[in-house]
Amino acid sequence: MAKITKVSPLAPAHFPVLPVIKGVSFATAAAGVKYAGRTDVMLAVLCEDTTVAGVYTRSSTRSAAVLDCQAKTGDEASGQAAIIVNSGNSNAFTGAVGIQSVQAITSAAAAALDMDANRVFTSSTGVIGERLPHDKIVSALEGLKSNLSEVNIADAAKAIMTTDTFPKGACASFDVAGKTVNIAGIAKGSGMIAPDMATMLVYIFTDAAIGQSDLQTVLDELTGPTFNSITVDSDTSTSDTLLLCATGKSGVSVGRENVQFREALRDVMLDLAHQVVKDGEGATKFVEIRVTGAQTEQDAHMHAMAIANSPLVKTAIAGEDPNWGRIVMAIGKSGAFADRDKLSIWFGDVLVAKDGWVNPDYREEDAAALMKLPEIVVRVDLGLGQSAKTVWTCDLTHGYIEINADYRS
C-alpha cells in the first residue's frame, strides 16, 4: 500500500478528547494482517442491553463482512455485543473463503468473549481480492480481550486507518433532567468515497437507552444529509459500514422523535463525514456545494453531486482557477432538469453568473482570491423551485494519482 508521509493540510489540529461511553471498551493489536509495525485490529465490546443499528454499502460486490453484518441487524435484539475490525485487507471478492474468514473470526470472538456469535459484527478494509489471513486476527483475540479499556477509543481510531493521514473522531453531549447523554464516534475513510446508504467504516457509540427500531430509524434518516452527502472520487466501496450502538448506561431513554438526541447524533455524523472529505487522498481544498432553487430534492442532489464529482471542477479548484464554465458543464450533464437562462452561480459571496450569462459586475480577481482559501463554497441557484441540497467534496490533485497508482505495493 502506498506510504502516506504527509498529514492532510485540512486535518484538525488534534484528535478530539472523546467522552467515555459507559458500557463499551476498546482494545487494539498489531496482528500483521498487512502492515508491519502498527496496529491493524480493533475490538470494541459492548455491555448487556446494547442495541445496534447499521447502514451499509449497496455495492453489488459488497464484502462477506458487510453481508454478515446486514444479516445481524434489523431486529429488536439487544444484549452484549462486539465489533472487530481489521485494516489492510478488505476480505472482498474472496468468494467462499471470505465467508469462512468471517465465520472463523466471529466464532472465535464469541467463544473468547462468551457471547452469541450473532452479536459479533466484523468489518475489513484495505485491498480487494486478497484472502484475509484471519488466523492472525483470531490469534490476537486473547490479547485484545485482556487489554480492553473504556478509554482506548483514540487507539481504536488509529487501528482502522488505511490511506488515512489522521485518525477521525467526534463527540456530542446533552442533558436531560440532570443526566448527561454522551455520543462518541470514530471513522476511517480517505479514498473510494461516494457512499450509497453508508460510507467508509464508521462506529458511533452512545450511552442513551433506545430501542433497536427507533435507533435504526434515526440512523437511516440522518445518513442522507451526512455520510450520503459527501464524495471524494465518485467511487463506492465494497466494504462501507456504519454501526451505531446504544448501551443505555446513562439511564436516559430517548425515542426516534427526541430532538436533542437527533441533533447531537447528526452533529457527530456530519463532523466525521467532513473529516473524511478533509482527508481525501491528496486533498488540499474542502469544498461545499450548495444547490438551491431546484424543482425537487432529487434534482438538487443530482446537480450537487454532478458538480462535486466532476474531475474538471475538482482540478480547477486544485489549480485555484475560478472556472465557472465547468460548473455550468456539470449542471448540464447531471441528468436533472435545469434551465440555462435561469442559472446563477457564486464562488463564496462573489456572484459570477446570472440569468444564463456572466455577471456584468464580475471581477475575476475577486473569485481568484477566494479560490486560494483552504475551504471554498460554490453555490448554484437553479431558479426553478424551492428544493435544495448541500454536499461536500475536495479537490483532485497529483497526490490522488500518486497514492492510488501505488496502492497495492
C-alpha positions, 0 to 999 in steps of 0.5 A, spaced: 500 500 500 502 506 498 506 510 504 502 516 506 508 521 509 504 527 509 498 529 514 492 532 510 493 540 510 485 540 512 486 535 518 484 538 525 489 540 529 488 534 534 484 528 535 478 530 539 478 528 547 472 523 546 467 522 552 467 515 555 461 511 553 459 507 559 458 500 557 463 499 551 471 498 551 476 498 546 482 494 545 487 494 539 493 489 536 498 489 531 496 482 528 500 483 521 494 482 517 498 487 512 502 492 515 508 491 519 509 495 525 502 498 527 496 496 529 491 493 524 485 490 529 480 493 533 475 490 538 470 494 541 465 490 546 459 492 548 455 491 555 448 487 556 442 491 553 446 494 547 442 495 541 445 496 534 443 499 528 447 499 521 447 502 514 451 499 509 454 499 502 449 497 496 455 495 492 453 489 488 460 486 490 459 488 497 464 484 502 462 477 506 463 482 512 458 487 510 453 481 508 454 478 515 453 484 518 446 486 514 444 479 516 445 481 524 441 487 524 434 489 523 431 486 529 429 488 536 435 484 539 439 487 544 444 484 549 452 484 549 455 485 543 462 486 539 465 489 533 472 487 530 475 490 525 481 489 521 485 494 516 489 492 510 485 487 507 478 488 505 476 480 505 472 482 498 471 478 492 474 472 496 468 468 494 467 462 499 473 463 503 471 470 505 465 467 508 469 462 512 474 468 514 468 471 517 465 465 520 472 463 523 473 470 526 466 471 529 466 464 532 472 465 535 470 472 538 464 469 541 467 463 544 473 468 547 468 473 549 462 468 551 457 471 547 452 469 541 456 469 535 450 473 532 452 479 536 459 479 533 459 484 527 466 484 523 468 489 518 475 489 513 478 494 509 484 495 505 485 491 498 480 487 494 481 480 492 486 478 497 484 472 502 484 475 509 489 471 513 484 471 519 488 466 523 492 472 525 486 476 527 483 470 531 490 469 534 490 476 537 483 475 540 486 473 547 490 479 547 485 484 545 480 481 550 485 482 556 487 489 554 480 492 553 479 499 556 473 504 556 478 509 554 482 506 548 477 509 543 483 514 540 487 507 539 481 504 536 481 510 531 488 509 529 487 501 528 482 502 522 486 507 518 488 505 511 490 511 506 488 515 512 493 521 514 489 522 521 485 518 525 477 521 525 473 522 531 467 526 534 463 527 540 456 530 542 453 531 549 446 533 552 442 533 558 436 531 560 433 532 567 440 532 570 443 526 566 448 527 561 447 523 554 454 522 551 455 520 543 462 518 541 464 516 534 470 514 530 471 513 522 476 511 517 475 513 510 480 517 505 479 514 498 473 510 494 468 515 497 461 516 494 457 512 499 450 509 497 446 508 504 453 508 508 460 510 507 467 508 509 467 504 516 464 508 521 462 506 529 458 511 533 457 509 540 452 512 545 450 511 552 442 513 551 437 507 552 433 506 545 430 501 542 433 497 536 427 500 531 427 507 533 435 507 533 435 504 526 430 509 524 434 515 526 440 512 523 437 511 516 434 518 516 440 522 518 445 518 513 442 522 507 444 529 509 451 526 512 455 520 510 450 520 503 452 527 502 459 527 501 464 524 495 471 524 494 472 520 487 465 518 485 467 511 487 463 506 492 466 501 496 465 494 497 466 494 504 462 501 507 459 500 514 456 504 519 454 501 526 451 505 531 450 502 538 446 504 544 448 501 551 443 505 555 448 506 561 446 513 562 439 511 564 436 516 559 431 513 554 430 517 548 425 515 542 426 516 534 422 523 535 427 526 541 430 532 538 436 533 542 438 526 541 437 527 533 441 533 533 447 531 537 447 524 533 447 528 526 452 533 529 457 527 530 455 524 523 456 530 519 463 532 523 466 525 521 463 525 514 467 532 513 473 529 516 473 524 511 472 529 505 478 533 509 482 527 508 481 525 501 487 522 498 491 528 496 486 533 498 488 540 499 481 544 498 474 542 502 469 544 498 461 545 499 456 545 494 450 548 495 444 547 490 438 551 491 432 553 487 431 546 484 424 543 482 425 537 487 430 534 492 432 529 487 434 534 482 438 538 487 442 532 489 443 530 482 446 537 480 450 537 487 453 531 486 454 532 478 458 538 480 462 535 486 464 529 482 466 532 476 474 531 475 474 538 471 471 542 477 475 538 482 482 540 478 480 547 477 479 548 484 486 544 485 489 549 480 485 555 484 482 557 477 475 560 478 472 556 472 465 557 472 464 554 465 465 547 468 460 548 473 455 550 468 458 543 464 456 539 470 449 542 471 448 540 464 450 533 464 447 531 471 441 528 468 436 533 472 432 538 469 435 545 469 434 551 465 440 555 462 437 562 462 435 561 469 442 559 472 446 563 477 452 561 480 457 564 486 464 562 488 463 564 496 459 571 496 462 573 489 456 572 484 459 570 477 453 568 473 446 570 472 440 569 468 444 564 463 450 569 462 456 572 466 455 577 471 456 584 468 459 586 475 464 580 475 471 581 477 475 575 476 480 577 481 475 577 486 473 569 485 481 568 484 482 570 491 477 566 494 479 560 490 486 560 494 482 559 501 483 552 504 475 551 504 471 554 498 463 554 497 460 554 490 453 555 490 448 554 484 441 557 484 437 553 479 431 558 479 426 553 478 423 551 485 424 551 492 428 544 493 435 544 495 441 540 497 448 541 500 454 536 499 461 536 500 467 534 496 475 536 495 479 537 490 483 532 485 490 533 485 497 529 483 497 526 490 490 522 488 494 519 482 500 518 486 497 514 492 492 510 488 497 508 482 501 505 488 496 502 492 497 495 492 505 495 493 
